[in-house]
Amino acid sequence: MRLDNRQLSHFIEKIKLQPENMEMYRNQVRNLKEKLEKKISEDSSNGLRVTKYILAGSWKKHTILKPTGDNPIDIDLVLFVGGDENIHKDLTKLYDYIIDYLKDIYPQKDISKDVDAEGNTKSVTITFSGTGLQIDIVPVVPVADPVDYVWQPSRRGGKKYITSISKQLAFSVDKRKNNPSYTSIVRAIKWWKNYKELYPTDEEPGLSSFSIELIVAYLDEHLGIQENIEEGIIRVFQFLSAPTFPVITFKNSIKSVPTSFDTPIYIADNTNKENNVSRRMITTKWEEIVGEAEEAFDALNIAQAKNNEGDIIQEWKSVFGPTFNIK
């Protein structure tokens, strides 16, 4: 038996961040925005300075999930840094500036940084008490050409790349506008990824939320927009478990895919083909993802062949865990 969008909407509602819970996070975000706006307006420095900020990530793209033990609520805060056109060549100086800047705004707040084995900063995080909200700070440095592009340090440390935050967000808006089920399909696959522990960590690679967003978008562009949530979910699992995985790119993005790369898959950032969103993926982890996707594809096809609702729910729970329900 097939499940329709109305039935699956019950599951999607259960895994998304609930409006009544979102407000407490919004209050903390609102307070941070007010402090940033005040700091930016008062800063008259001739040297390094934050010129503007943008909230990004799943919060901004409307694909955020409710928090779980291993996956707290996190929001990307992009800080645009100007005043030194060569600052992207000195990431240590850039991160030191950002940390001092944030401590000036939040002197009592827990502002932590993650460093690699060589002592290079990989990420900076503000953690809010009470809610456990984590704000991941993403410093970027605007470039003159192409317009609307920036240098962004890699969160895994050491490297930097050119991308466009504004174009990434506009891309997400376009996908949501063209397919009312886009966010539901993305949320479901993200929940599967978390339930099966296929997400990336510092210790090993995994399937990132951004990769999932791009895969769903790629399928809509190349196979047609799929508004049926069940078919959209099954289509992703079929795609992930196929014998071959294509190089994923998007039109209107700059540069070209490198002629060679040493990762088992290549998912290009939708704004720059040189950026492989899955650049940390290794063969053994990808094989694990493929295996889980194949099992999920089989389970959901078996569910479609069954007529007993209890049996159908059990197949879906084998994919998405005990949270799954249609009532």
C-alpha positions in Angstrom: 0.0 0.0 0.0 1.2 3.4 -0.9 1.3 6.2 1.6 0.0 9.6 0.5 1.3 13.1 1.4 -1.3 13.5 4.1 -0.3 10.4 5.9 3.5 11.1 5.6 3.0 14.7 6.8 2.4 13.3 10.3 5.9 11.9 10.3 7.4 15.0 8.8 5.7 17.1 11.5 7.1 14.9 14.2 10.7 15.2 13.0 10.8 18.9 12.2 11.5 21.6 14.8 8.1 22.5 16.2 6.8 26.1 16.1 6.3 26.2 19.9 9.9 25.1 20.5 11.3 27.3 17.7 10.3 30.5 19.5 12.8 30.0 22.3 15.6 29.6 19.8 14.3 32.6 17.9 14.6 34.8 21.0 18.3 33.9 21.3 18.9 34.4 17.6 17.0 37.7 17.8 19.2 38.9 20.7 22.4 37.9 18.8 21.2 39.8 15.7 20.6 42.9 17.7 24.0 42.8 19.3 25.6 42.2 15.9 23.7 45.1 14.2 24.7 47.4 17.1 28.4 46.3 16.9 28.5 46.7 13.1 26.9 50.1 13.1 29.3 51.4 15.8 32.5 49.9 14.4 34.5 52.6 12.5 37.7 50.6 12.4 40.0 51.2 9.3 41.3 47.6 9.7 39.5 44.3 9.9 35.8 44.7 10.5 32.6 42.7 10.1 30.5 44.4 7.4 27.4 42.3 7.5 26.0 38.9 8.5 23.6 36.3 7.1 21.9 33.4 8.9 22.3 30.3 6.8 22.2 26.5 7.0 19.1 24.3 7.5 17.5 27.0 9.7 17.4 29.4 6.8 16.6 26.7 4.2 13.6 25.5 6.2 14.9 21.9 6.5 15.9 22.0 10.2 15.0 18.9 12.3 14.1 18.7 15.9 17.1 18.2 18.2 18.2 14.8 19.3 21.0 13.7 21.6 23.7 13.5 18.9 22.2 16.2 16.7 21.5 19.5 18.6 20.0 22.5 17.0 22.7 24.4 15.1 22.5 27.5 13.0 25.1 28.8 10.6 26.0 32.5 11.1 28.0 33.9 8.2 30.1 36.9 9.1 31.4 39.0 6.2 34.9 40.3 7.0 36.4 43.3 5.2 39.2 45.7 5.7 42.1 43.5 4.5 42.0 42.0 1.0 44.7 39.6 1.9 43.2 38.3 5.2 42.2 35.0 3.4 45.9 34.2 3.3 46.1 34.3 7.1 43.3 32.2 8.5 44.8 32.2 12.0 44.6 36.0 12.1 41.0 35.8 10.7 39.8 33.4 13.3 41.6 35.3 16.2 39.8 38.4 15.1 36.4 36.7 14.9 36.8 35.1 18.4 37.8 38.5 19.9 34.9 40.1 18.1 32.4 37.6 19.5 33.8 37.8 23.0 33.3 41.6 22.9 29.7 41.0 22.0 29.2 38.1 24.5 31.8 38.4 27.3 30.0 35.8 29.4 29.1 33.4 26.6 30.7 30.1 26.0 32.6 30.7 22.7 34.6 27.6 21.8 36.9 26.7 18.9 37.9 23.4 17.4 41.4 23.0 16.2 43.2 20.4 14.1 46.3 18.5 14.9 48.5 21.4 13.8 46.7 23.9 15.9 44.8 25.5 13.1 41.2 26.7 13.9 38.6 24.6 12.1 35.4 26.1 13.6 34.1 28.6 16.1 30.9 27.9 18.0 28.7 29.9 20.4 26.6 27.7 22.7 23.5 29.1 24.4 22.6 27.9 27.9 19.0 26.7 28.5 18.2 25.6 25.0 21.6 24.1 24.0 21.4 26.1 20.7 24.7 26.1 18.9 25.7 28.9 16.5 28.4 27.8 14.1 30.3 30.9 13.0 31.4 31.0 9.4 33.8 33.9 8.6 34.0 34.8 4.9 35.9 37.3 2.9 34.2 38.9 -0.2 36.1 38.8 -3.5 35.8 41.4 -6.2 35.2 38.8 -9.0 32.9 37.0 -9.3 30.4 39.3 -7.8 28.5 37.9 -4.7 31.2 35.3 -4.1 33.5 34.9 -1.0 36.5 33.1 0.3 35.3 30.6 2.9 37.6 28.6 5.2 36.9 24.9 5.2 35.4 23.7 8.5 37.8 20.8 8.4 40.7 23.1 8.7 43.6 24.3 6.6 41.9 24.9 3.2 39.6 27.6 1.8 37.4 27.8 -1.3 35.3 30.3 -3.3 31.5 30.0 -3.0 28.4 32.2 -2.9 26.3 32.2 0.3 23.6 34.4 -1.3 23.3 32.2 -4.4 23.1 29.0 -2.2 20.2 30.5 -0.3 18.5 31.7 -3.5 18.9 28.2 -4.9 17.1 26.7 -1.9 14.3 29.2 -2.2 13.9 28.3 -5.9 13.7 24.5 -5.1 11.1 25.1 -2.4 9.1 27.3 -4.7 9.1 24.7 -7.5 8.4 21.7 -5.4 6.2 22.0 -2.2 7.4 18.6 -1.1 11.2 19.5 -1.4 11.7 20.3 2.2 9.7 17.2 3.4 11.8 14.9 1.2 15.0 16.5 2.4 14.0 16.3 6.1 13.1 12.6 5.7 16.4 11.7 4.2 18.3 13.8 6.8 16.4 11.9 9.6 17.3 8.6 8.0 21.0 9.7 7.8 20.9 10.6 11.5 19.1 7.4 12.5 21.5 5.2 10.6 24.5 7.3 12.0 25.7 8.2 8.5 26.3 11.8 9.3 29.9 13.2 9.1 32.0 13.6 12.3 35.5 14.8 13.0 36.6 11.2 13.1 35.1 10.0 9.8 33.2 11.3 6.7 29.6 10.9 6.1 26.6 12.2 4.2 26.2 15.9 5.0 22.8 17.7 5.1 24.1 19.9 2.3 24.8 16.9 0.1 21.2 15.6 0.7 19.8 19.0 -0.3 21.8 18.9 -3.5 20.9 15.3 -4.3 17.2 16.0 -4.0 17.6 19.2 -6.1 19.5 17.3 -8.7 16.9 14.6 -9.0 14.1 17.3 -9.4 16.1 18.9 -12.2 17.1 15.8 -14.1 14.2 13.4 -13.5 11.4 15.8 -13.0 9.9 17.5 -9.9 8.5 14.9 -7.6 5.7 16.2 -5.3 4.7 12.8 -4.0 6.7 12.5 -0.8 6.9 8.7 -0.8 8.1 8.5 -4.4 10.5 11.3 -3.7 12.0 9.4 -0.8 12.2 6.1 -2.6 13.8 7.9 -5.6 16.6 9.2 -3.4 17.3 5.7 -2.0 17.3 4.2 -5.5 19.7 6.9 -6.7 22.1 6.4 -3.8 22.1 2.6 -4.2 22.6 2.5 -7.9 25.7 0.8 -9.3 27.2 4.0 -10.5 26.9 7.5 -9.1 27.1 10.5 -11.5 29.2 13.6 -11.0 26.6 16.1 -9.7 26.8 19.6 -11.0 24.4 22.5 -11.5 23.9 25.1 -14.2 24.9 28.7 -13.7 27.7 27.6 -11.3 31.2 28.9 -12.0 34.4 26.9 -12.8 34.7 23.3 -13.8 34.9 19.9 -12.1 38.6 18.9 -11.8 39.8 16.4 -14.4 40.6 13.9 -11.6 39.6 13.5 -7.9 40.3 10.9 -5.3 36.9 10.6 -3.7 34.3 7.9 -4.6 31.7 10.5 -5.4 31.6 14.1 -6.5 28.8 16.4 -5.5 29.5 20.0 -6.7 28.5 23.0 -4.7 25.7 24.5 -6.7 27.6 27.8 -7.0 31.1 26.5 -7.9 31.9 23.2 -9.7 35.4 23.2 -8.2 33.9 22.6 -4.7 33.2 18.9 -3.9 30.8 18.9 -1.0 31.7 15.3 -0.4 35.5 15.9 -0.6 36.1 14.0 2.7 34.2 10.9 1.6 36.1 7.6 1.6 35.3 4.4 -0.2 34.4 2.3 2.9 32.0 5.0 4.2 30.4 5.4 0.8 29.9 1.7 0.5 28.2 1.7 4.0 25.8 4.5 2.8 25.1 2.6 -0.5 24.3 -0.5 1.5 21.9 1.3 3.9 20.2 3.1 1.0 19.7 -0.3 -0.8 18.1 -1.8 2.3 15.9 1.3 2.6 14.9 1.1 -1.0 14.0 -2.6 -0.7 12.1 -2.0 2.6 9.9 0.8 1.2 9.2 -1.2 -2.0 8.1 -4.2 0.2 5.9 -1.8 2.1 4.2 -0.7 -1.1 3.4 -4.4 -1.8 1.8 -5.0 1.6 -1.9 -4.4 2.5 -1.7 -4.6 6.3 -1.1 -1.2 7.8 0.9 -2.7 10.7 3.3 -4.5 8.4 3.7 -1.3 6.3 4.5 0.8 9.3 7.1 -1.8 10.4 8.9 -1.6 7.1 9.0 2.2 7.3 10.2 2.0 10.9 13.1 -0.2 9.8 14.2 2.7 7.7 13.4 5.7 9.9 13.2 4.3 13.4 10.5 4.2 16.0 9.6 7.9 15.5 7.9 7.0 12.2 4.1 7.0 12.2 1.3 8.1 9.9 -1.2 9.2 12.6 
